[in-house]
Amino acid sequence: MKSSRKLLAAALLLAPLAIPASAHHSYAMFDQSKTVVLDAQVTRFKWQNPHAFIEANVNANGQTEKWAIEMTSPNNLAQEGWKRTTLKPGDKVRIYVHPLRSGAKGGSYAGVRLADGSTLGQVG
């Protein structure tokens, strides 16, 4: 009986920690109903956990906009054909993103057309 009470107490103490972990993986900040196409030049590709990132410059009406695109984990990306070396600074690509609802220059990765014409993810 004592051990079951200890287990229950431990579970109750740890439960609040699970809420921020599940909230971290929310995509509510992105508008999944929209896809924005960016003709971009990669400035940085961060192959890291828990999410990889693409940082890129986008020419919009003669102005350079810096965009940050959040991706899934490197493990998931590797299963789709990505490698740590898929993108390099200076690469010119077309990136498909679900934009931030706030209107800030960022989004969630949907797909990419690489300079050689090959594609990864959902394009078109």
Beta strands, then each sheet from edge to edge (+ up, - down):
strand 1: 36-46
strand 2: 53-60
strand 3: 63-70
strand 4: 92-99
strand 5: 106-113
strand 6: 119-121
sheet 1: 6+ 5- 3- 2+ 1- 4+
end
